[in-house]
Amino acid sequence: MKNRLAEIAFHRRKILAIIEAQRIEIADISKRLEKPMQVFDAGVNTVSFIKRHPTLMIGSLTAVLTFFRHGVPGLSYLVPPILQFTFSRLLSASSSKDEKLPDLDSMN
């Protein structure tokens, strides 16, 4: 019986040594992957931002392309449409909040 228990204890120590070696190996691998995972995370966040704000991205791209083609004077052509769009969105949003919707019973 003691021989069997000694065998089990020896086997257990051997397995624990293997486990410890695997933990060290996984820690090394995770340290090597930390920087690429940060870059990947930044990329995912960028794509998510672009999906949430497509108008901002298109407007920025338009401004950059206009600047490269016409320089600073070319950007002055973009200001009136941008202001018109912004104010029309603000006014439509504020007027829709003030409007009261009719009741369903009064419509029939």
C-alpha positions, 0 to 999 in steps of 0.5 A: 500500500505504501509503495502505491502511495509513493508511486502516486505521490511521485506521479503527482510531483511529475505532473505538477512540474509539467504544469509549472513548465506549461504555465511559464511557456504560456506566460512567455507566449502571452507577453509576446502577443500583448503588443499585437493584441493592443494593435488589433484592439486599436484597429477594432476600436477605429472600425467601430468609431467609423461605423458609428460616425460615417458622416464625420468620416466622409466630411473629414475625407472631403475636407482633406481632399479639398485641402490637397487639391485647392489649398486653404482657399478651397476649404472656404467653399466647404464652410457654407454647406457644412453650416447649412447642414448643421443648422438644419439638423439642429433646427429639425431636431429641436422642432420635432421635440416641441411637436406633440403627437396626436392621440390614437383615439382622436385620430379615429 
